[in-house]
Amino acid sequence: MTGFMPIGVFARATRLSVRVLRNYDRLGLLVPARVDPDTGYRWYSVGQFARAGLIRRLRELEVPLPEIAEILSADTPEQAGDVIERHRERVTAQAARLDEIAARLGAVLVEPGWLHVYERWRDAQPTARTLVRAPLSELAEALAPGFARLFAGLAEQGITPTGPAGARYLGDDLDAAELEVELFVPVARPPRPTAAIAPGQLPDCLLAATVHEGGYDDIEAAHRSLGRWITEQARVLAGPAEEHYLVPPTPRGPGAALRTEIAWPVRPPSGPSGPADEETK
């Protein structure tokens, strides 16, 4: 359907789960652009990215859903600002953890621009891999020891990485109690399975990708850019979302120096079937 994307694509592009999108539809916060009267499938448009992003940012800043509804229905920026200000007054009275939330409230209406998206073919690649499991709020803390375990296992076997390390998100429900993420490093030969690492393989596939520069607070722009691009190019999701750490995080490195390629396996609508994600109703 030209100009519209299924809920599965919209969920991945906005980093909102399908379950949350259905709830926002029920509450009237984010209603699909079209609902098929026969199948009940929900369809969204690129023009709804801004509203979805605003809702997500406000929820990250712990603004209650009823107040988000007030902001979205405000007739003027001043009315929306009044609601935000009420929330600011609450959070500034709380502990130091909420002080940062209060300082960032003024930036929630800023809409990031579109990033350049390109398409590239990736040949099958052997990897060394390990799995980490953690809720989204604790994932950043889980990645560092996971990669440390992975690289230590490679060093024990005398294996040198042949490319940048990365991660594959094995599920799209970012609101799940626990996310399963595969950490991987491309290698010339598969490692011997141990308690720390296991052999794996990145499949040969077509990737739609973009490069995010800097820290991860505004990484939503990369996901939204990919969602818009594959909708315009009529691509279909064909595998888990990937992150390739071109300039990886380091304990001493500044966040502004990071470079991360965000890549989604895709295929044309008439292309060959593979380990494709079934479009979610």
QUINORQUI-V114100 format. One record per pair of residues at least 6 apart in sequence whose C-alpha atoms are under 8 Angstrom apart, sorted by the first residue. I is the first residue (numbers start at 1). J is the second residue. D is the distance in whole Angstrom. If there is no record, write none. Layout:
BEGIN
I:J:D
I:J:D
END
This chain:
BEGIN
2:231:8
2:232:8
2:234:8
3:45:6
3:46:8
3:231:7
3:232:7
4:33:8
4:43:6
4:44:5
4:45:5
4:46:7
4:231:7
5:43:5
5:44:5
5:45:6
5:46:8
5:231:6
6:41:8
6:42:6
6:43:5
6:44:6
6:279:7
6:280:7
6:281:8
7:18:7
7:41:8
7:42:6
7:43:6
7:44:7
7:279:8
7:280:6
7:281:7
8:18:7
8:279:5
8:280:5
8:281:7
9:227:6
9:237:7
9:279:8
10:44:7
10:227:7
11:17:5
11:18:6
11:21:7
11:172:8
12:172:7
12:223:7
12:227:7
13:220:8
13:223:5
13:224:5
13:225:8
13:226:7
13:227:5
13:228:8
14:49:7
14:52:7
14:53:7
14:220:7
14:223:7
14:224:6
14:227:8
15:174:7
15:220:7
15:223:7
16:56:7
16:173:8
16:174:7
16:175:8
17:172:7
17:173:5
17:174:6
17:175:7
18:173:7
18:280:8
21:30:7
24:30:5
24:31:7
25:31:5
25:32:7
29:69:6
29:72:8
30:51:7
30:52:7
32:42:6
32:43:6
32:44:5
32:45:8
33:42:8
33:43:6
33:44:5
33:45:6
34:42:6
34:43:5
34:44:7
35:41:6
35:42:5
35:43:6
36:42:7
36:43:8
40:281:8
41:281:5
42:281:7
46:227:8
46:228:6
49:224:7
50:111:7
53:220:8
54:108:7
54:109:7
55:68:7
57:108:6
58:68:7
58:108:7
59:65:8
61:101:6
61:105:7
63:87:7
67:83:7
70:80:7
70:83:7
71:79:7
71:80:5
71:81:8
71:83:7
71:84:8
72:80:8
74:80:6
84:105:7
88:102:5
88:105:7
91:98:6
91:99:7
91:101:7
91:102:6
92:98:7
92:99:6
92:102:6
112:218:8
112:221:6
113:221:7
114:221:7
114:222:8
114:224:8
114:225:5
115:210:7
115:211:8
115:221:7
115:222:6
115:225:6
116:210:6
116:211:8
116:225:8
117:208:7
117:209:6
117:210:5
117:225:7
117:226:7
117:229:7
118:208:6
118:209:5
118:210:6
119:206:7
119:207:6
119:208:5
119:209:6
120:206:6
120:207:5
120:208:7
120:209:8
121:204:7
121:205:6
121:206:5
121:207:6
122:203:8
122:204:5
122:205:5
122:206:6
122:207:7
123:203:7
123:204:4
123:205:7
124:201:7
124:202:5
124:203:5
124:204:4
124:205:8
125:186:7
125:187:8
125:201:5
125:202:5
125:203:7
125:204:7
126:186:6
126:187:6
126:188:7
126:189:7
126:190:6
126:199:7
126:200:6
126:201:4
126:202:6
127:184:6
127:185:5
127:186:4
127:187:5
127:188:8
127:189:8
127:190:6
127:191:8
127:199:6
127:200:5
127:201:5
127:202:7
128:150:7
128:154:8
128:184:6
128:185:5
128:186:7
128:187:7
128:190:6
128:191:6
128:197:6
128:198:6
128:199:5
128:200:6
128:201:8
129:150:7
129:182:7
129:183:6
129:184:4
129:185:7
129:197:6
129:198:5
129:199:6
129:200:6
130:146:7
130:150:6
130:182:6
130:183:5
130:184:7
130:196:7
130:197:5
130:198:6
131:146:7
131:180:7
131:181:6
131:182:5
131:183:6
132:142:7
132:143:7
132:146:6
132:180:6
132:181:5
132:182:7
132:183:7
133:139:8
133:142:8
133:178:6
133:179:5
133:180:5
133:181:6
134:142:7
134:177:8
134:178:5
134:179:5
134:180:7
135:175:8
135:176:7
135:177:6
135:178:4
135:179:6
136:174:6
136:175:7
136:178:7
136:179:7
146:183:7
147:183:7
149:196:6
149:197:8
150:183:8
150:184:8
150:196:6
150:197:6
153:194:8
153:196:6
153:197:6
154:160:7
154:191:7
154:197:8
157:191:7
157:192:8
159:187:7
159:189:8
159:191:7
160:187:7
160:188:8
161:185:6
161:186:6
161:187:5
161:188:7
162:185:8
162:186:5
162:187:5
162:188:6
163:185:7
163:186:5
163:187:7
164:185:7
164:186:7
164:244:6
164:245:6
164:246:6
165:183:8
165:184:6
165:185:4
165:186:7
165:244:6
165:245:6
165:246:8
165:248:8
166:183:6
166:184:5
166:185:6
166:242:7
166:243:5
166:244:4
166:245:6
167:181:7
167:182:5
167:183:4
167:184:6
167:242:6
167:243:5
167:244:7
168:181:6
168:182:5
168:183:7
168:184:8
168:240:6
168:241:6
168:242:4
168:243:7
169:179:8
169:180:7
169:181:5
169:182:7
169:240:6
169:241:6
169:242:6
170:179:8
170:180:6
170:181:6
170:182:7
170:240:6
170:241:8
171:179:7
171:180:7
171:240:7
172:240:8
173:179:8
184:200:8
190:199:5
190:200:7
191:197:8
191:198:7
191:199:5
192:198:7
192:199:7
193:199:6
205:265:6
205:266:7
206:265:6
206:266:6
206:267:6
207:263:6
207:264:5
207:265:4
207:266:6
208:226:7
208:230:8
208:263:6
208:264:5
208:265:6
208:266:6
209:226:7
209:261:7
209:262:5
209:263:4
209:264:6
210:222:6
210:225:8
210:226:7
210:261:6
210:262:6
210:263:7
211:222:7
211:259:7
211:260:6
211:261:4
211:262:6
212:219:7
212:222:6
212:259:6
212:260:5
212:261:6
212:262:7
213:256:7
213:257:7
213:258:6
213:259:5
213:260:7
214:255:5
214:256:4
214:257:6
214:258:5
214:259:6
215:255:5
215:256:6
215:257:8
215:258:6
222:262:7
223:262:8
226:264:8
230:236:7
234:268:7
234:269:7
235:266:6
235:267:6
235:268:5
235:269:6
236:266:5
236:267:5
236:268:6
236:269:6
237:264:7
237:265:6
237:266:5
237:267:7
237:276:6
237:277:6
237:279:8
238:264:8
238:265:5
238:266:5
238:267:6
238:274:7
238:275:6
238:276:4
238:277:5
239:264:7
239:265:5
239:266:7
239:275:6
239:276:5
239:277:6
240:264:7
240:265:7
240:277:8
241:262:7
241:263:6
241:264:5
241:265:7
242:262:6
242:263:5
242:264:6
243:260:6
243:261:6
243:262:5
243:263:6
244:260:6
244:261:5
244:262:7
244:263:8
245:258:8
245:259:6
245:260:5
245:261:7
246:258:8
246:259:5
246:260:6
246:261:7
247:257:7
247:258:5
247:259:5
247:260:7
248:258:6
248:259:7
248:260:8
249:255:7
249:258:6
END
